[in-house]
Amino acid sequence: MDKLVALSGVLFLAADIFAIGSLANPDWINTNVAGHMRLGLTSQCQIIHGRTEICVFPTLSKEWMFTFICILTGILCITLTCLLLFASHWKREATKYARWIAFVGMTLFCMAAIVFPIGFDIDEIGGRPYKLPNHTQVGSSYVLFILAIFFTILSELFTGKVCLPVISM
């Protein structure tokens, strides 16, 4: 049982690192129109005709602000889950709380993944909700975020196996 808790904790930690990395990097959306632009939730970087890259804090649309808040809150939930799983070494019932907090984090990550593409209609991208223009593609930060969701769901499944004996008592 303790090996499943440890495995679950490591997977939650990996999901947490992937989510933090996705927020820290401005590669959510990449476009090559009028220079190279990288759009992110925390910064927007642009290279115009070979000059040095200029990065600024973006003005986020409502959809992307909601996405940012969901991811940030999800990161806090997953971090708290990791701490509770570590504490479960001494207090076994902490895994029950960790499972529910992780479920909230997973739900927030999934909501962010659903709402983020609605914001593709901003002026910098020029697309429509859920439809990127041909000259634009998702970047590595979005892939990291999807990996964070995958690891969170996988960890939640392991935590569910660990918590079954605790819940039935």
Order of alpha helices (4+ residues) and beta strands (2+ residues): alpha-beta-beta-beta-beta-alpha-alpha-beta-alpha
